[in-house]
Amino acid sequence: MRVFLYTAIAALAARGLAAQAPAASAAAKPAEVLEGEGSVPRASANDYQAQKKVGAVTIAAEFAGHSIPTPDGPLSTEDYIVVEAAFYGAPGTQMALSYQNFSLRVNGNKKILASESYALVDIKDPDWAPPQPEKSKTTFGSASQQPDSGTPTPPKVPFDVQRKLVLRVKKLSFPEGERTLPRAGLLFFRYHGKDKGIHSVDLIYSGPAGNATLSLPSMN
């Protein structure tokens, strides 16, 4: 009877460990990309194009136009313009951050552009090129088969390539939530005009730190 009891207890213990193993393995698996971690803050606010003291913190920013700066080289977007913004404060300073606290005025226009999520941005890699198709060896008589004439269809970026671009931008997007300063990240504003047509840029902040407007140099 005692042997049977010990055997039953051992079986139940083994079953419990087996049930816990998948959960522990899943918990240990790291996330592929941390959302909203932002870009690496520069050494100081003075390393950006513009700075503004707001309450106990300093906001710094730099205008990138239709370019999306990343550590692995610049990406681009046709439908958005980009600003890199950063917050600096005394050591240990914490603050609630959100891309929604920012807006942008272009060329003094009364219409203010709201900051939007990275997930809406059209992202392109200027260095990407589609693989070259193999030439057809089919011949008719003495002439090789020629492709149909007409307007060529723009090559479609493969899903896995586009996904990697989105993940690069996702990681660099402006941080969200309560964070310890300094913090920096990319902001996106819907704008279809060309960079050369942008003559003035005002980044407007309204959030927990207060209110501020930073005048940024244009691309011209």
Residue, then its C-alpha position, 0 to 999 in steps of 0.5 A: m500500500r505504501v509503495f503504491l502511494y509513493t508511486a502515485i505521488a511521483a506520477l502526479a509530480a512528474r505530470g505537474l512539471a511537464a505541464q509547467a515546462p511549456a509555460a516556462s519556455a514561452a515566458a523565457k522567449p524574448a520578444e522579437v522587437l520592443e515596441g516604442e523603445g525609440s531611437v538612441p538619444r544623442a549625448s545632449a539636447n544640443d546635438y539636435q537642430a533645436q531645443k526648448k526648455v519646458g518645465a523641468v525637462t528639455i525637448a530637442a528635435e531634428f527634421a528629417g523630411h521624407s527620410i526615415p533615419t535608422p542605424d542600418g541606413p536611411l529608409s524613405t516614405e512618400d506620404y509622411i515627413v519625419v521628426e526625431a524628438a527627444f526629452y532630457g531631464a535630471p538623472g532619474t527623471q520620469m515622464a509620460l511620453s506619447y507621440q500624440n502629444f506632438s503636432l506639426r505646422v509646415n510653411g506657417n499653414k494654419k492647418i496643423l498636422a497630427s502625429e500618427s502611428y508608425a503602423l500607418v506609414d508607407i516605408k520604402d528601402p531606397d537600396w532594395a531592388p527586385p531579383q532579376p528574372e531569368k531570360s527566356k530561351t524559347t525561340f520562334g524560328s531565328a528570333s528569340q521570344q520578346p516580352d509584351s510591350g506596354t507599361p511595366t508593372p512596378p515590382k512588389v516588395p515581398f512580404d518578408v522584406q516589407r515586414k522587416l522594414v516595418l519592424r525597423v521603424k516600429k522599434l525606432s518610433f517614439p516611446e509610449g508610456e512612463r519612461t525614464l529620461p533621456r528618451a528619443g524616437l521618430l514622429f510621423f506626420r502625413y504630408h505629400g509635398k516634396d521636401k524642396g517645397i518645405h520652407s519652415v517647420d514648427l514642432i508643437y508639443s502639448g503634454p505633461a511637461g507643458n507647452a512648447t513650439l520648436s522651429l526646425p530648419s527645413m531641408n532647403 
